[in-house]
């Protein structure tokens, strides 16, 4: 169920009313029912239609929705059971065994649904290339929505219980709500148990500040998605379908998608955080002005913070981190980012994007080891931000260039990279660039750190007139500039 849909608005109003009337004691039960209903309905509308007549019941959608729900419940059951076994085992070997069983089961399910078809299709293509057999059928496996997010959340929970950093959850109701809490179920943030579970186990009354801050986050999230991201998608959509590029095409595509991706994903996160606030839950901040980063390492501390934290704590550090010499550090960075790239989807452009991220992180670490850490002056910080933004733009270009049927990921990326140095802007470059500027300018205006402290509500709460003006401005932008019937959120596909 898309956040930017009338169905979700109606669903949310019903749930808010039920929770309000149900009181504090029934809140978790009502949210649990609402969360699994949300996932079931989302799976129903996500599943491809199998019938054409509106008078015939769509059994395909029903089976798909029930199957996705059953998979989510199974994933929850594995994590819950293994967590209990880990906590109750007295011997270290038994604890390790149950943790391994839980993690391997979760990874196996994710790999089957997300990567098995990708593996088989590439295997068939390789066999065909060397003359072993004729044409092979294309293998397609429907990807359950949100599986990457709730699987990583389950893995983190089991490992944290094993490490002793998170108490085991013995209430099945609370655990199911932790795993299935609907604002963050489909596209994160990937919440840690020691942050979200205590809020579920000890619900607090909803304060006026929760309602006001939640309203701002929801409105700003919808503006990011429906006004900025969807309009930028329309501006660069034609470039996406091209096989040949000019340097102007590449610049517009990279710049447009860089801001589209941020507005789309951070917009979803803002809506999720805002809705959660209306239920008295504080979800973690997932973005912290990533385009003001001064280095690749700084970027990953600011972009998709929940995924970056997960990769660091559950992959990079267990691989050895930076404790085993420079070469192993670089290798660990590349492996970690390759996994991060593959996490986004079964496509070679995501693998290449992950390798690119690992490479620039390794090069930056080597540079720091050579020159040492230095404090930035205002001028050097400006140049560092600009340079890192260019690196980010090129990474977004790799991420965005999904191959066509007649071209591989590498061919598309090579064509776009070559076009950068053709210095051919094209006749429409300036006009298309000017049409994109208002949407880029809007997000820069609203999220410039100069105007926003870490607690941006410090100046808003004390000035009701300013608060009302911000709400009206966002609502006006949404009403006048918003795209109706826009695409789903980009990260719903992951």
BELKAUR-V751970 format. One record per pair of residues at least 6 apart in sequence whose C-alpha atoms are under 7 Angstrom apart, sorted by the first residue. I is the first residue (numbers start at 1). GAP is how many residues later the second one is. If there is no record, write none. Layout:
i=I gap=GAP
i=I gap=GAP
//
This chain:
i=1 gap=7
i=1 gap=37
i=1 gap=40
i=1 gap=41
i=1 gap=44
i=2 gap=6
i=2 gap=486
i=15 gap=19
i=19 gap=8
i=19 gap=11
i=24 gap=181
i=32 gap=145
i=35 gap=145
i=35 gap=146
i=35 gap=147
i=36 gap=144
i=38 gap=144
i=40 gap=25
i=40 gap=26
i=40 gap=29
i=43 gap=21
i=43 gap=22
i=43 gap=25
i=43 gap=102
i=44 gap=17
i=44 gap=18
i=44 gap=20
i=44 gap=21
i=47 gap=14
i=47 gap=17
i=48 gap=13
i=49 gap=11
i=49 gap=12
i=50 gap=8
i=50 gap=10
i=51 gap=7
i=68 gap=76
i=75 gap=31
i=76 gap=100
i=76 gap=103
i=78 gap=24
i=79 gap=23
i=79 gap=75
i=79 gap=79
i=82 gap=16
i=82 gap=17
i=82 gap=20
i=83 gap=75
i=83 gap=78
i=83 gap=85
i=84 gap=84
i=85 gap=13
i=86 gap=9
i=86 gap=12
i=86 gap=13
i=86 gap=76
i=87 gap=74
i=87 gap=81
i=89 gap=6
i=95 gap=67
i=99 gap=59
i=99 gap=60
i=99 gap=63
i=103 gap=52
i=106 gap=45
i=110 gap=37
i=110 gap=38
i=113 gap=28
i=113 gap=30
i=114 gap=29
i=114 gap=232
i=115 gap=231
i=117 gap=22
i=117 gap=23
i=117 gap=24
i=118 gap=228
i=120 gap=19
i=121 gap=17
i=121 gap=18
i=124 gap=12
i=127 gap=6
i=128 gap=6
i=128 gap=7
i=145 gap=41
i=145 gap=347
i=146 gap=39
i=146 gap=40
i=146 gap=41
i=146 gap=346
i=146 gap=348
i=148 gap=195
i=148 gap=346
i=149 gap=37
i=149 gap=38
i=149 gap=39
i=149 gap=41
i=150 gap=29
i=150 gap=35
i=153 gap=37
i=153 gap=38
i=153 gap=39
i=156 gap=36
i=157 gap=35
i=157 gap=36
i=160 gap=6
i=161 gap=6
i=161 gap=7
i=166 gap=27
i=166 gap=28
i=169 gap=6
i=174 gap=26
i=174 gap=27
i=178 gap=18
i=178 gap=19
i=183 gap=89
i=183 gap=92
i=183 gap=93
i=184 gap=88
i=186 gap=306
i=187 gap=304
i=187 gap=305
i=189 gap=80
i=189 gap=95
i=189 gap=97
i=189 gap=117
i=190 gap=116
i=190 gap=117
i=191 gap=115
i=199 gap=82
i=204 gap=76
i=205 gap=75
i=206 gap=72
i=206 gap=73
i=206 gap=74
i=210 gap=67
i=210 gap=68
i=210 gap=70
i=211 gap=66
i=211 gap=67
i=213 gap=61
i=214 gap=60
i=214 gap=61
i=214 gap=63
i=214 gap=64
i=215 gap=59
i=216 gap=255
i=217 gap=53
i=217 gap=54
i=217 gap=56
i=217 gap=57
i=218 gap=52
i=218 gap=53
i=218 gap=56
i=218 gap=57
i=219 gap=255
i=219 gap=256
i=220 gap=254
i=221 gap=46
i=221 gap=47
i=221 gap=49
i=221 gap=50
i=222 gap=45
i=223 gap=251
i=223 gap=254
i=223 gap=255
i=224 gap=39
i=224 gap=40
i=224 gap=43
i=225 gap=38
i=225 gap=39
i=225 gap=42
i=226 gap=256
i=226 gap=257
i=226 gap=260
i=227 gap=251
i=227 gap=254
i=227 gap=255
i=227 gap=256
i=228 gap=32
i=228 gap=35
i=228 gap=211
i=229 gap=31
i=229 gap=34
i=229 gap=35
i=230 gap=253
i=230 gap=256
i=231 gap=252
i=232 gap=24
i=232 gap=28
i=232 gap=204
i=233 gap=27
i=236 gap=17
i=236 gap=20
i=239 gap=10
i=239 gap=14
i=244 gap=171
i=245 gap=171
i=245 gap=174
i=246 gap=173
i=246 gap=176
i=246 gap=178
i=246 gap=179
i=246 gap=180
i=247 gap=172
i=247 gap=173
i=247 gap=174
i=247 gap=175
i=247 gap=176
i=247 gap=177
i=247 gap=178
i=248 gap=176
i=248 gap=177
i=248 gap=178
i=248 gap=181
i=250 gap=166
i=250 gap=170
i=252 gap=181
i=254 gap=139
i=254 gap=140
i=254 gap=142
i=254 gap=143
i=255 gap=138
i=257 gap=139
i=258 gap=135
i=258 gap=138
i=259 gap=181
i=264 gap=225
i=264 gap=226
i=265 gap=224
i=265 gap=225
i=265 gap=226
i=266 gap=21
i=269 gap=17
i=273 gap=9
i=273 gap=10
i=276 gap=6
i=276 gap=7
i=286 gap=17
i=286 gap=18
i=286 gap=19
i=286 gap=20
i=287 gap=15
i=287 gap=16
i=287 gap=17
i=287 gap=18
i=288 gap=14
i=288 gap=15
i=289 gap=13
i=290 gap=9
i=290 gap=12
i=290 gap=13
i=291 gap=98
i=292 gap=93
i=293 gap=6
i=293 gap=92
i=293 gap=95
i=294 gap=87
i=294 gap=90
i=294 gap=91
i=294 gap=94
i=295 gap=89
i=295 gap=93
i=296 gap=64
i=296 gap=65
i=296 gap=92
i=297 gap=64
i=300 gap=8
i=301 gap=7
i=311 gap=25
i=315 gap=21
i=316 gap=16
i=316 gap=17
i=316 gap=20
i=319 gap=13
i=321 gap=8
i=321 gap=11
i=322 gap=7
i=330 gap=32
i=333 gap=25
i=333 gap=28
i=333 gap=29
i=334 gap=21
i=334 gap=24
i=334 gap=25
i=337 gap=17
i=337 gap=18
i=337 gap=20
i=337 gap=21
i=338 gap=13
i=338 gap=16
i=338 gap=17
i=340 gap=14
i=341 gap=9
i=341 gap=10
i=341 gap=12
i=341 gap=13
i=342 gap=8
i=342 gap=9
i=344 gap=6
i=344 gap=150
i=345 gap=149
i=348 gap=61
i=349 gap=49
i=349 gap=50
i=349 gap=53
i=349 gap=60
i=350 gap=49
i=353 gap=42
i=353 gap=45
i=353 gap=46
i=398 gap=15
i=401 gap=11
i=401 gap=12
i=402 gap=7
i=403 gap=6
i=403 gap=9
i=460 gap=6
i=460 gap=7
//
